Amino acid sequence: MSQEYDKIAKIEQAIKKKYGEEAIKNPLSNWDPDKEKEYIEQIKEVSKNEKTKTKREKEYYNGFLMDKKLLTRDNNSVCPICNVYSFSVRDDVYFNKWECCFACYVQWVENREERWTHGWRPGVEDRNGKREGG
């Protein structure tokens, strides 16, 4: 048991040598009732700030009351090719990479990626047979 204490003492001395006396001090050694009061006041202030954050501004958007923070996000989930709105995570991936939904990717992009990356998009007459958007 004393060998373990000797080992701990050596580690503590090495830490003290490298990082200084403050590194091995007990955190409670500098704590007093005044610091406790200050700490409690800080916690109350943080708690008060958190409560005010939950009351976010709302704004009407397309007939719905929405959190204003959501409206500032650049999140366009309407496919520019077929004009269909999507909640699908899979479509989000295709929106980010190909600027279209998964269905349009299969219809217009798959096996023609080079043409798509050079700017080609289907015209209205090409899309007449495609699914109708809302």
The first five atom37 places (N, CA, C, CB, O) and aatype in JSON, in Angstrom:
{
  "aatype": [12, 15, 5, 6, 18, 3, 11, 9, 0, 11, 9, 6, 5, 0, 9, 11, 11, 11, 18, 7, 6, 6, 0, 9, 11, 2, 14, 10, 15, 2, 17, 3, 14, 3, 11, 6, 11, 6, 18, 9, 6, 5, 9, 11, 6, 19, 15, 11, 2, 6, 11, 16, 11, 16, 11, 1, 6, 11, 6, 18, 18, 2, 7, 13, 10, 12, 3, 11, 11, 10, 10, 16, 1, 3, 2, 2, 15, 19, 4, 14, 9, 4, 2, 19, 18, 15, 13, 15, 19, 1, 3, 3, 19, 18, 13, 2, 11, 17, 6, 4, 4, 13, 0, 4, 18, 19, 5, 17, 19, 6, 2, 1, 6, 6, 1, 17, 16, 8, 7, 17, 1, 14, 7, 19, 6, 3, 1, 2, 7, 11, 1, 6, 7, 7],
  "atom_mask": [
    [1, 1, 1, 1, 1],
    [1, 1, 1, 1, 1],
    [1, 1, 1, 1, 1],
    [1, 1, 1, 1, 1],
    [1, 1, 1, 1, 1],
    [1, 1, 1, 1, 1],
    [1, 1, 1, 1, 1],
    [1, 1, 1, 1, 1],
    [1, 1, 1, 1, 1],
    [1, 1, 1, 1, 1],
    [1, 1, 1, 1, 1],
    [1, 1, 1, 1, 1],
    [1, 1, 1, 1, 1],
    [1, 1, 1, 1, 1],
    [1, 1, 1, 1, 1],
    [1, 1, 1, 1, 1],
    [1, 1, 1, 1, 1],
    [1, 1, 1, 1, 1],
    [1, 1, 1, 1, 1],
    [1, 1, 1, 0, 1],
    [1, 1, 1, 1, 1],
    [1, 1, 1, 1, 1],
    [1, 1, 1, 1, 1],
    [1, 1, 1, 1, 1],
    [1, 1, 1, 1, 1],
    [1, 1, 1, 1, 1],
    [1, 1, 1, 1, 1],
    [1, 1, 1, 1, 1],
    [1, 1, 1, 1, 1],
    [1, 1, 1, 1, 1],
    [1, 1, 1, 1, 1],
    [1, 1, 1, 1, 1],
    [1, 1, 1, 1, 1],
    [1, 1, 1, 1, 1],
    [1, 1, 1, 1, 1],
    [1, 1, 1, 1, 1],
    [1, 1, 1, 1, 1],
    [1, 1, 1, 1, 1],
    [1, 1, 1, 1, 1],
    [1, 1, 1, 1, 1],
    [1, 1, 1, 1, 1],
    [1, 1, 1, 1, 1],
    [1, 1, 1, 1, 1],
    [1, 1, 1, 1, 1],
    [1, 1, 1, 1, 1],
    [1, 1, 1, 1, 1],
    [1, 1, 1, 1, 1],
    [1, 1, 1, 1, 1],
    [1, 1, 1, 1, 1],
    [1, 1, 1, 1, 1],
    [1, 1, 1, 1, 1],
    [1, 1, 1, 1, 1],
    [1, 1, 1, 1, 1],
    [1, 1, 1, 1, 1],
    [1, 1, 1, 1, 1],
    [1, 1, 1, 1, 1],
    [1, 1, 1, 1, 1],
    [1, 1, 1, 1, 1],
    [1, 1, 1, 1, 1],
    [1, 1, 1, 1, 1],
    [1, 1, 1, 1, 1],
    [1, 1, 1, 1, 1],
    [1, 1, 1, 0, 1],
    [1, 1, 1, 1, 1],
    [1, 1, 1, 1, 1],
    [1, 1, 1, 1, 1],
    [1, 1, 1, 1, 1],
    [1, 1, 1, 1, 1],
    [1, 1, 1, 1, 1],
    [1, 1, 1, 1, 1],
    [1, 1, 1, 1, 1],
    [1, 1, 1, 1, 1],
    [1, 1, 1, 1, 1],
    [1, 1, 1, 1, 1],
    [1, 1, 1, 1, 1],
    [1, 1, 1, 1, 1],
    [1, 1, 1, 1, 1],
    [1, 1, 1, 1, 1],
    [1, 1, 1, 1, 1],
    [1, 1, 1, 1, 1],
    [1, 1, 1, 1, 1],
    [1, 1, 1, 1, 1],
    [1, 1, 1, 1, 1],
    [1, 1, 1, 1, 1],
    [1, 1, 1, 1, 1],
    [1, 1, 1, 1, 1],
    [1, 1, 1, 1, 1],
    [1, 1, 1, 1, 1],
    [1, 1, 1, 1, 1],
    [1, 1, 1, 1, 1],
    [1, 1, 1, 1, 1],
    [1, 1, 1, 1, 1],
    [1, 1, 1, 1, 1],
    [1, 1, 1, 1, 1],
    [1, 1, 1, 1, 1],
    [1, 1, 1, 1, 1],
    [1, 1, 1, 1, 1],
    [1, 1, 1, 1, 1],
    [1, 1, 1, 1, 1],
    [1, 1, 1, 1, 1],
    [1, 1, 1, 1, 1],
    [1, 1, 1, 1, 1],
    [1, 1, 1, 1, 1],
    [1, 1, 1, 1, 1],
    [1, 1, 1, 1, 1],
    [1, 1, 1, 1, 1],
    [1, 1, 1, 1, 1],
    [1, 1, 1, 1, 1],
    [1, 1, 1, 1, 1],
    [1, 1, 1, 1, 1],
    [1, 1, 1, 1, 1],
    [1, 1, 1, 1, 1],
    [1, 1, 1, 1, 1],
    [1, 1, 1, 1, 1],
    [1, 1, 1, 1, 1],
    [1, 1, 1, 1, 1],
    [1, 1, 1, 1, 1],
    [1, 1, 1, 1, 1],
    [1, 1, 1, 0, 1],
    [1, 1, 1, 1, 1],
    [1, 1, 1, 1, 1],
    [1, 1, 1, 1, 1],
    [1, 1, 1, 0, 1],
    [1, 1, 1, 1, 1],
    [1, 1, 1, 1, 1],
    [1, 1, 1, 1, 1],
    [1, 1, 1, 1, 1],
    [1, 1, 1, 1, 1],
    [1, 1, 1, 0, 1],
    [1, 1, 1, 1, 1],
    [1, 1, 1, 1, 1],
    [1, 1, 1, 1, 1],
    [1, 1, 1, 0, 1],
    [1, 1, 1, 0, 1]
  ],
  "atom_positions": [
    [[0.82, -1.19, 0.0], [0.0, 0.0, 0.0], [0.87, 1.27, 0.0], [-0.93, -0.01, 1.21], [0.55, 2.25, -0.67]],
    [[1.95, 1.23, 0.74], [2.82, 2.41, 0.8], [3.5, 2.66, -0.54], [3.87, 2.25, 1.9], [3.83, 3.8, -0.87]],
    [[3.71, 1.59, -1.33], [4.3, 1.76, -2.66], [3.35, 2.55, -3.57], [4.64, 0.39, -3.29], [3.79, 3.35, -4.39]],
    [[2.05, 2.31, -3.41], [1.06, 3.04, -4.21], [1.07, 4.51, -3.83], [-0.35, 2.44, -4.02], [0.98, 5.38, -4.7]],
    [[1.16, 4.8, -2.53], [1.2, 6.19, -2.09], [2.46, 6.88, -2.58], [1.12, 6.28, -0.57], [2.43, 8.05, -2.96]],
    [[3.58, 6.14, -2.58], [4.83, 6.72, -3.1], [4.7, 7.04, -4.59], [6.02, 5.74, -2.86], [5.17, 8.07, -5.06]],
    [[4.05, 6.13, -5.31], [3.85, 6.34, -6.74], [2.97, 7.57, -6.98], [3.22, 5.09, -7.39], [3.26, 8.39, -7.85]],
    [[1.88, 7.68, -6.2], [0.98, 8.84, -6.32], [1.73, 10.13, -6.01], [-0.24, 8.69, -5.37], [1.56, 11.13, -6.71]],
    [[2.56, 10.11, -4.97], [3.34, 11.3, -4.58], [4.3, 11.7, -5.7], [4.12, 11.03, -3.28], [4.47, 12.88, -5.99]],
    [[4.94, 10.7, -6.33], [5.87, 11.01, -7.43], [5.12, 11.62, -8.62], [6.62, 9.73, -7.88], [5.6, 12.57, -9.24]],
    [[3.95, 11.07, -8.94], [3.15, 11.61, -10.05], [2.73, 13.04, -9.73], [1.89, 10.73, -10.31], [2.79, 13.93, -10.58]],
    [[2.3, 13.25, -8.49], [1.88, 14.58, -8.06], [3.04, 15.58, -8.15], [1.33, 14.54, -6.62], [2.84, 16.71, -8.59]],
    [[4.22, 15.17, -7.76], [5.39, 16.04, -7.83], [5.75, 16.36, -9.29], [6.6, 15.38, -7.13], [6.13, 17.49, -9.61]],
    [[5.61, 15.36, -10.17], [5.9, 15.6, -11.59], [4.9, 16.6, -12.18], [5.87, 14.26, -12.38], [5.27, 17.47, -12.96]],
    [[3.64, 16.45, -11.8], [2.61, 17.39, -12.28], [2.89, 18.78, -11.77], [1.19, 16.93, -11.84], [2.79, 19.76, -12.51]],
    [[3.25, 18.88, -10.49], [3.57, 20.19, -9.89], [4.75, 20.84, -10.6], [3.88, 20.03, -8.39], [4.73, 22.04, -10.88]],
    [[5.76, 20.04, -10.9], [6.96, 20.57, -11.57], [6.62, 21.08, -12.97], [8.04, 19.49, -11.65], [7.12, 22.12, -13.39]],
    [[5.77, 20.31, -13.68], [5.45, 20.68, -15.06], [4.42, 21.8, -15.16], [4.94, 19.48, -15.8], [4.57, 22.71, -15.98]],
    [[3.35, 21.76, -14.3], [2.24, 22.7, -14.44], [2.11, 23.71, -13.3], [0.97, 21.94, -14.56], [1.31, 24.64, -13.4]],
    [[2.87, 23.54, -12.24], [2.82, 24.49, -11.14], [1.96, 24.02, -9.98], [0.0, 0.0, 0.0], [1.23, 23.02, -10.09]],
    [[2.04, 24.75, -8.89], [1.34, 24.42, -7.64], [-0.17, 24.36, -7.81], [1.69, 25.44, -6.56], [-0.84, 23.53, -7.2]],
    [[-0.7, 25.24, -8.64], [-2.15, 25.33, -8.84], [-2.74, 24.03, -9.38], [-2.48, 26.47, -9.8], [-3.9, 23.71, -9.1]],
    [[-1.96, 23.28, -10.15], [-2.46, 22.05, -10.77], [-2.74, 20.94, -9.78], [-1.46, 21.57, -11.78], [-3.57, 20.07, -10.04]],
    [[-2.07, 20.95, -8.63], [-2.27, 19.86, -7.67], [-3.08, 20.29, -6.45], [-0.94, 19.33, -7.21], [-3.32, 19.48, -5.56]],
    [[-3.5, 21.54, -6.41], [-4.28, 22.05, -5.28], [-5.69, 21.49, -5.29], [-4.33, 23.58, -5.31], [-6.26, 21.24, -6.35]],
    [[-6.22, 21.29, -4.13], [-7.62, 20.9, -3.99], [-8.48, 22.11, -4.38], [-7.95, 20.42, -2.51], [-8.27, 23.19, -3.84]],
    [[-9.42, 21.95, -5.3], [-10.23, 23.1, -5.73], [-10.99, 23.77, -4.58], [-11.22, 22.65, -6.78], [-11.25, 24.97, -4.63]],
    [[-11.33, 23.02, -3.56], [-12.06, 23.61, -2.43], [-11.19, 24.47, -1.54], [-12.69, 22.52, -1.61], [-11.71, 25.21, -0.7]],
    [[-9.87, 24.41, -1.69], [-8.98, 25.18, -0.81], [-9.13, 26.69, -1.04], [-7.53, 24.77, -1.04], [-8.86, 27.47, -0.13]],
    [[-9.57, 27.09, -2.24], [-9.77, 28.53, -2.52], [-11.22, 28.95, -2.41], [-9.25, 28.86, -3.91], [-11.55, 30.11, -2.69]],
    [[-12.09, 28.05, -2.03], [-13.53, 28.32, -1.99], [-13.92, 28.89, -0.65], [-14.33, 27.04, -2.28], [-13.48, 28.42, 0.4]],
    [[-14.77, 29.93, -0.68], [-15.26, 30.52, 0.57], [-16.73, 30.91, 0.39], [-14.41, 31.75, 0.99], [-17.25, 30.84, -0.73]],
    [[-17.41, 31.32, 1.46], [-18.84, 31.65, 1.34], [-19.14, 32.76, 0.33], [-19.38, 32.06, 2.69], [-20.19, 32.75, -0.32]],
    [[-18.23, 33.72, 0.19], [-18.45, 34.8, -0.79], [-18.44, 34.25, -2.22], [-17.38, 35.9, -0.63], [-19.27, 34.63, -3.04]],
    [[-17.5, 33.36, -2.51], [-17.45, 32.75, -3.84], [-18.68, 31.88, -4.08], [-16.17, 31.91, -4.0], [-19.18, 31.79, -5.2]],
    [[-19.16, 31.23, -3.03], [-20.37, 30.41, -3.14], [-21.56, 31.29, -3.54], [-20.66, 29.67, -1.8], [-22.33, 30.92, -4.43]],
    [[-21.71, 32.45, -2.88], [-22.81, 33.38, -3.21], [-22.69, 33.87, -4.65], [-22.82, 34.59, -2.23], [-23.68, 33.93, -5.38]],
    [[-21.48, 34.21, -5.05], [-21.25, 34.69, -6.42], [-21.61, 33.6, -7.43], [-19.78, 35.14, -6.6], [-22.22, 33.88, -8.46]],
    [[-21.23, 32.37, -7.13], [-21.52, 31.24, -8.0], [-23.03, 31.02, -8.13], [-20.84, 29.97, -7.47], [-23.52, 30.77, -9.23]],
    [[-23.74, 31.11, -7.04], [-25.2, 30.93, -7.05], [-25.86, 32.04, -7.87], [-25.76, 30.93, -5.62], [-26.81, 31.77, -8.6]],
    [[-25.38, 33.26, -7.75], [-25.91, 34.36, -8.55], [-25.67, 34.13, -10.04], [-25.27, 35.69, -8.11], [-26.54, 34.4, -10.87]],
    [[-24.5, 33.63, -10.38], [-24.19, 33.33, -11.78], [-25.13, 32.26, -12.32], [-22.73, 32.88, -11.93], [-25.6, 32.37, -13.46]],
    [[-25.4, 31.24, -11.53], [-26.31, 30.17, -11.95], [-27.71, 30.73, -12.17], [-26.34, 29.03, -10.91], [-28.37, 30.37, -13.14]],
    [[-28.15, 31.62, -11.28], [-29.48, 32.23, -11.44], [-29.53, 33.05, -12.72], [-29.82, 33.11, -10.23], [-30.54, 33.01, -13.43]],
    [[-28.48, 33.78, -13.01], [-28.43, 34.61, -14.22], [-28.48, 33.74, -15.49], [-27.16, 35.49, -14.22], [-29.19, 34.06, -16.44]],
    [[-27.71, 32.67, -15.49], [-27.71, 31.76, -16.64], [-29.09, 31.14, -16.81], [-26.64, 30.66, -16.47], [-29.59, 31.02, -17.93]],
    [[-29.69, 30.74, -15.72], [-31.03, 30.14, -15.77], [-32.04, 31.14, -16.32], [-31.46, 29.66, -14.38], [-32.9, 30.77, -17.12]],
    [[-31.94, 32.38, -15.89], [-32.85, 33.43, -16.38], [-32.67, 33.64, -17.88], [-32.6, 34.76, -15.62], [-33.65, 33.8, -18.61]],
    [[-31.43, 33.63, -18.35], [-31.15, 33.8, -19.78], [-31.69, 32.63, -20.58], [-29.64, 33.94, -20.02], [-32.19, 32.82, -21.69]],
    [[-31.6, 31.42, -20.04], [-32.12, 30.24, -20.74], [-33.63, 30.33, -20.9], [-31.73, 28.96, -19.99], [-34.16, 29.94, -21.93]],
    [[-34.32, 30.84, -19.88], [-35.78, 30.96, -19.95], [-36.18, 31.95, -21.04], [-36.34, 31.4, -18.6], [-37.17, 31.73, -21.74]],
    [[-35.43, 33.04, -21.19], [-35.77, 34.03, -22.22], [-35.48, 33.5, -23.61], [-35.0, 35.33, -21.98], [-36.12, 33.92, -24.57]],
    [[-34.52, 32.59, -23.74], [-34.21, 32.02, -25.05], [-35.35, 31.16, -25.58], [-32.93, 31.19, -24.98], [-35.54, 31.04, -26.79]],
    [[-36.11, 30.56, -24.67], [-37.2, 29.7, -25.11], [-38.35, 30.5, -25.71], [-37.7, 28.86, -23.96], [-39.15, 29.94, -26.47]],
    [[-38.45, 31.77, -25.41], [-39.49, 32.62, -25.98], [-38.96, 33.24, -27.27], [-39.94, 33.73, -24.97], [-38.49, 34.38, -27.27]],
    [[-39.03, 32.49, -28.34], [-38.52, 32.97, -29.62], [-39.6, 33.71, -30.39], [-37.99, 31.8, -30.46], [-40.79, 33.53, -30.17]],
    [[-39.14, 34.55, -31.29], [-40.07, 35.32, -32.11], [-40.73, 34.41, -33.14], [-39.34, 36.48, -32.8], [-40.09, 33.55, -33.73]],
    [[-42.03, 34.63, -33.34], [-42.8, 33.85, -34.32], [-43.19, 34.77, -35.47], [-44.06, 33.21, -33.66], [-43.31, 35.98, -35.3]],
    [[-43.38, 34.17, -36.64], [-43.76, 34.94, -37.82], [-44.66, 34.07, -38.7], [-42.5, 35.41, -38.6], [-44.46, 32.86, -38.82]],
    [[-45.64, 34.71, -39.32], [-46.51, 33.97, -40.23], [-45.77, 33.74, -41.54], [-47.84, 34.72, -40.48], [-45.18, 34.65, -42.11]],
    [[-45.82, 32.51, -42.01], [-45.17, 32.13, -43.26], [-46.07, 31.11, -43.95], [-43.73, 31.56, -43.02], [-46.3, 30.03, -43.42]],
    [[-46.56, 31.46, -45.13], [-47.46, 30.58, -45.9], [-48.65, 30.1, -45.07], [-46.69, 29.37, -46.43], [-49.06, 28.94, -45.18]],
    [[-49.2, 30.99, -44.26], [-50.38, 30.65, -43.49], [-50.11, 29.94, -42.18], [0.0, 0.0, 0.0], [-51.05, 29.55, -41.49]],
    [[-48.86, 29.76, -41.82], [-48.51, 29.07, -40.58], [-47.67, 29.98, -39.7], [-47.76, 27.77, -40.86], [-46.89, 30.79, -40.2]],
    [[-47.82, 29.82, -38.39], [-46.99, 30.55, -37.45], [-45.71, 29.75, -37.25], [-47.73, 30.8, -36.08], [-45.75, 28.63, -36.74]],
    [[-44.58, 30.32, -37.66], [-43.3, 29.6, -37.64], [-42.31, 30.33, -36.74], [-42.72, 29.46, -39.06], [-42.4, 31.55, -36.56]],
    [[-41.39, 29.59, -36.17], [-40.29, 30.17, -35.43], [-39.43, 30.94, -36.41], [-39.46, 29.06, -34.68], [-39.03, 30.41, -37.45]],
    [[-39.13, 32.2, -36.1], [-38.38, 33.05, -37.03], [-37.0, 32.47, -37.33], [-38.25, 34.46, -36.45], [-36.46, 32.65, -38.42]],
    [[-36.43, 31.77, -36.35], [-35.12, 31.18, -36.55], [-35.15, 30.12, -37.65], [-34.62, 30.57, -35.25], [-34.16, 29.94, -38.37]],
    [[-36.25, 29.42, -37.78], [-36.38, 28.41, -38.82], [-36.46, 29.04, -40.21], [-37.61, 27.54, -38.56], [-36.02, 28.45, -41.19]],
    [[-37.02, 30.22, -40.28], [-37.19, 30.88, -41.57], [-35.88, 31.42, -42.13], [-38.18, 32.0, -41.44], [-35.76, 31.63, -43.33]],
    [[-34.91, 31.66, -41.27], [-33.64, 32.2, -41.74], [-32.71, 31.11, -42.26], [-32.96, 32.97, -40.62], [-31.69, 31.41, -42.88]],
    [[-33.07, 29.85, -42.01], [-32.23, 28.75, -42.5], [-32.39, 28.63, -44.02], [-32.61, 27.42, -41.81], [-33.46, 28.86, -44.57]],
    [[-31.3, 28.28, -44.66], [-31.35, 28.05, -46.1], [-31.69, 26.57, -46.31], [-29.98, 28.43, -46.79], [-30.81, 25.74, -46.54]],
    [[-32.97, 26.28, -46.22], [-33.41, 24.89, -46.32], [-34.52, 24.82, -47.35], [-33.89, 24.33, -44.94], [-35.7, 24.98, -47.02]],
    [[-34.15, 24.59, -48.58], [-35.12, 24.53, -49.65], [-35.36, 23.07, -49.99], [-34.64, 25.32, -50.9], [-34.51, 22.41, -50.58]],
    [[-36.53, 22.56, -49.61], [-36.85, 21.16, -49.85], [-37.83, 20.99, -51.0], [-37.4, 20.53, -48.6], [-38.5, 19.96, -51.09]],
    [[-37.92, 21.97, -51.87], [-38.76, 21.85, -53.05], [-37.83, 21.59, -54.23], [-39.63, 23.14, -53.28], [-36.9, 22.35, -54.5]],
    [[-38.11, 20.5, -54.91], [-37.27, 20.14, -56.06], [-37.49, 21.17, -57.18], [-37.6, 18.7, -56.56], [-38.63, 21.39, -57.58]],
    [[-36.43, 21.8, -57.68], [-36.58, 22.79, -58.74], [-36.98, 22.17, -60.08], [-35.28, 23.56, -58.91], [-37.4, 22.89, -60.99]],
    [[-36.87, 20.86, -60.22], [-37.21, 20.2, -61.47], [-38.69, 19.84, -61.5], [-36.36, 18.94, -61.66], [-39.39, 20.17, -62.46]],
    [[-39.18, 19.15, -60.45], [-40.58, 18.68, -60.45], [-41.48, 19.49, -59.51], [-40.63, 17.22, -60.06], [-42.69, 19.25, -59.48]],
    [[-40.92, 20.43, -58.74], [-41.66, 21.29, -57.81], [-42.4, 20.52, -56.73], [-42.64, 22.13, -58.57], [-43.44, 20.98, -56.25]],
    [[-41.9, 19.37, -56.33], [-42.5, 18.58, -55.25], [-41.73, 18.85, -53.97], [-42.5, 17.06, -55.59], [-40.5, 18.83, -53.95]],
    [[-42.49, 19.12, -52.88], [-41.87, 19.34, -51.57], [-41.59, 18.0, -50.93], [-42.78, 20.2, -50.67], [-42.41, 17.09, -51.0]],
    [[-40.43, 17.86, -50.3], [-40.04, 16.58, -49.73], [-39.57, 16.74, -48.29], [-38.95, 15.93, -50.57], [-38.88, 17.7, -47.95]],
    [[-39.97, 15.78, -47.43], [-39.47, 15.69, -46.07], [-38.4, 14.61, -45.96], [-40.63, 15.41, -45.09], [-37.86, 14.39, -44.87]],
    [[-38.09, 13.94, -47.04], [-37.21, 12.78, -47.03], [-35.75, 13.17, -46.84], [-37.37, 12.0, -48.32], [-35.25, 14.1, -47.48]],
    [[-35.08, 12.45, -45.95], [-33.65, 12.67, -45.75], [-32.88, 12.27, -47.0], [-33.13, 11.88, -44.52], [-31.89, 12.9, -47.36]],
    [[-33.35, 11.23, -47.66], [-32.7, 10.79, -48.9], [-32.76, 11.9, -49.94], [-33.38, 9.5, -49.45], [-31.77, 12.15, -50.63]],
    [[-33.91, 12.58, -50.05], [-34.01, 13.68, -51.0], [-33.07, 14.82, -50.62], [-35.46, 14.19, -51.08], [-32.5, 15.48, -51.49]],
    [[-32.9, 15.07, -49.31], [-31.98, 16.12, -48.87], [-30.57, 15.87, -49.39], [-31.97, 16.22, -47.34], [-29.88, 16.8, -49.8]],
    [[-30.15, 14.62, -49.37], [-28.82, 14.27, -49.88], [-28.72, 14.6, -51.35], [-28.52, 12.77, -49.64], [-27.71, 15.16, -51.8]],
    [[-29.74, 14.26, -52.12], [-29.73, 14.53, -53.56], [-29.87, 16.03, -53.85], [-30.85, 13.76, -54.26], [-29.29, 16.53, -54.81]],
    [[-30.65, 16.76, -53.0], [-30.72, 18.22, -53.16], [-29.34, 18.83, -53.01], [-31.69, 18.84, -52.12], [-28.95, 19.69, -53.79]],
    [[-28.59, 18.37, -52.0], [-27.27, 18.94, -51.74], [-26.27, 18.63, -52.86], [-26.73, 18.42, -50.43], [-25.47, 19.49, -53.23]],
    [[-26.32, 17.42, -53.37], [-25.33, 17.04, -54.38], [-25.75, 17.37, -55.8], [-25.04, 15.58, -54.28], [-24.94, 17.84, -56.6]],
    [[-27.02, 17.11, -56.15], [-27.46, 17.23, -57.53], [-28.51, 18.32, -57.77], [-28.01, 15.92, -57.98], [-28.91, 18.54, -58.91]],
    [[-28.94, 19.0, -56.72], [-29.95, 20.06, -56.82], [-31.27, 19.55, -57.39], [-29.43, 21.2, -57.68], [-31.93, 20.24, -58.17]],
    [[-31.64, 18.33, -56.99], [-32.92, 17.75, -57.37], [-33.26, 16.64, -56.38], [-32.89, 17.21, -58.84], [-32.4, 16.19, -55.62]],
    [[-34.51, 16.19, -56.4], [-34.93, 15.1, -55.51], [-34.43, 13.76, -56.05], [-36.47, 15.08, -55.35], [-33.89, 13.69, -57.16]],
    [[-34.61, 12.71, -55.27], [-34.16, 11.38, -55.67], [-34.87, 10.91, -56.94], [-34.39, 10.38, -54.53], [-34.24, 10.35, -57.83]],
    [[-36.19, 11.14, -57.01], [-36.94, 10.7, -58.19], [-36.43, 11.38, -59.45], [-38.45, 10.98, -58.0], [-36.28, 10.73, -60.48]],
    [[-36.16, 12.68, -59.38], [-35.61, 13.39, -60.55], [-34.19, 12.93, -60.86], [-35.64, 14.91, -60.32], [-33.78, 12.88, -62.02]],
    [[-33.44, 12.6, -59.81], [-32.1, 12.06, -60.04], [-32.19, 10.78, -60.88], [-31.38, 11.77, -58.7], [-31.46, 10.62, -61.86]],
    [[-33.08, 9.88, -60.49], [-33.23, 8.62, -61.23], [-33.71, 8.9, -62.65], [-34.22, 7.68, -60.51], [-33.24, 8.28, -63.61]],
    [[-34.66, 9.83, -62.78], [-35.26, 10.13, -64.1], [-34.29, 10.87, -65.02], [-36.52, 10.96, -63.92], [-34.18, 10.53, -66.2]],
    [[-33.58, 11.88, -64.5], [-32.83, 12.79, -65.37], [-31.31, 12.77, -65.21], [-33.3, 14.15, -65.13], [-30.6, 13.11, -66.15]],
    [[-30.8, 12.37, -64.05], [-29.36, 12.52, -63.8], [-28.59, 11.21, -63.89], [-29.14, 13.14, -62.45], [-27.5, 11.16, -64.47]],
    [[-29.15, 10.15, -63.33], [-28.44, 8.88, -63.24], [-27.91, 8.46, -64.61], [-29.36, 7.79, -62.67], [-28.65, 8.46, -65.6]],
    [[-26.63, 8.1, -64.67], [-25.9, 7.72, -65.89], [-25.68, 8.89, -66.84], [-26.65, 6.62, -66.61], [-25.17, 8.69, -67.94]],
    [[-26.05, 10.1, -66.45], [-25.82, 11.3, -67.26], [-25.23, 12.41, -66.38], [-27.15, 11.78, -67.94], [-25.47, 13.6, -66.61]],
    [[-24.47, 12.01, -65.37], [-23.97, 12.96, -64.37], [-23.12, 14.08, -64.98], [-23.16, 12.24, -63.33], [-23.21, 15.23, -64.56]],
    [[-22.31, 13.74, -65.97], [-21.44, 14.75, -66.57], [-22.26, 15.85, -67.25], [-20.48, 14.1, -67.58], [-21.97, 17.03, -67.09]],
    [[-23.26, 15.45, -67.99], [-24.13, 16.43, -68.66], [-24.81, 17.32, -67.62], [-25.2, 15.71, -69.54], [-24.92, 18.53, -67.8]],
    [[-25.27, 16.71, -66.52], [-25.96, 17.46, -65.46], [-25.01, 18.47, -64.81], [-26.53, 16.5, -64.4], [-25.4, 19.61, -64.57]],
    [[-23.78, 18.05, -64.52], [-22.82, 18.96, -63.87], [-22.41, 20.1, -64.79], [-21.59, 18.19, -63.42], [-21.94, 21.14, -64.31]],
    [[-22.58, 19.92, -66.09], [-22.27, 21.01, -67.03], [-23.46, 21.95, -67.24], [-21.84, 20.44, -68.36], [-23.38, 22.87, -68.05]],
    [[-24.56, 21.72, -66.5], [-25.65, 22.68, -66.53], [-26.92, 22.27, -67.23], [0.0, 0.0, 0.0], [-27.9, 23.01, -67.18]],
    [[-26.95, 21.13, -67.87], [-28.17, 20.72, -68.56], [-29.28, 20.44, -67.55], [-27.91, 19.48, -69.43], [-29.04, 19.8, -66.52]],
    [[-30.5, 20.91, -67.85], [-31.69, 20.61, -67.05], [-32.82, 20.31, -68.02], [-32.06, 21.8, -66.08], [-32.87, 20.88, -69.11]],
    [[-33.75, 19.43, -67.64], [-34.86, 19.12, -68.54], [-35.77, 20.32, -68.71], [-35.65, 17.93, -68.02], [-36.04, 21.05, -67.75]],
    [[-36.25, 20.51, -69.93], [-37.19, 21.59, -70.19], [-38.59, 21.19, -69.76], [0.0, 0.0, 0.0], [-38.83, 20.05, -69.36]],
    [[-39.53, 22.14, -69.83], [-40.91, 21.88, -69.43], [-41.51, 20.77, -70.28], [-41.76, 23.15, -69.54], [-42.22, 19.91, -69.77]],
    [[-41.22, 20.79, -71.58], [-41.77, 19.76, -72.46], [-41.22, 18.38, -72.12], [-41.47, 20.1, -73.92], [-41.9, 17.38, -72.31]],
    [[-39.97, 18.32, -71.6], [-39.39, 17.03, -71.17], [-40.08, 16.52, -69.9], [-37.88, 17.17, -70.92], [-40.23, 15.32, -69.7]],
    [[-40.5, 17.46, -69.06], [-41.06, 17.08, -67.76], [-42.55, 16.77, -67.78], [-40.81, 18.17, -66.79], [-43.11, 16.41, -66.75]],
    [[-43.21, 16.91, -68.94], [-44.66, 16.69, -68.99], [-45.03, 15.29, -68.55], [-45.18, 16.93, -70.4], [-46.08, 15.12, -67.93]],
    [[-44.23, 14.31, -68.82], [-44.52, 12.95, -68.4], [-44.11, 12.66, -66.97], [0.0, 0.0, 0.0], [-44.4, 11.59, -66.44]],
    [[-43.44, 13.61, -66.36], [-42.92, 13.44, -65.0], [-44.02, 13.7, -64.0], [-41.73, 14.39, -64.74], [-45.06, 14.25, -64.36]],
    [[-43.82, 13.32, -62.73], [-44.82, 13.54, -61.68], [-45.15, 15.0, -61.53], [-44.34, 12.98, -60.36], [-44.29, 15.86, -61.7]],
    [[-46.37, 15.29, -61.21], [-46.83, 16.66, -61.07], [-46.51, 17.19, -59.67], [-48.34, 16.76, -61.33], [-46.64, 16.47, -58.69]],
    [[-46.09, 18.43, -59.59], [-45.74, 19.05, -58.31], [-46.86, 19.9, -57.77], [0.0, 0.0, 0.0], [-47.84, 20.19, -58.46]],
    [[-46.68, 20.32, -56.47], [-47.72, 21.11, -55.82], [-47.35, 22.47, -55.56], [0.0, 0.0, 0.0], [-48.15, 23.23, -55.01]]
  ]
}
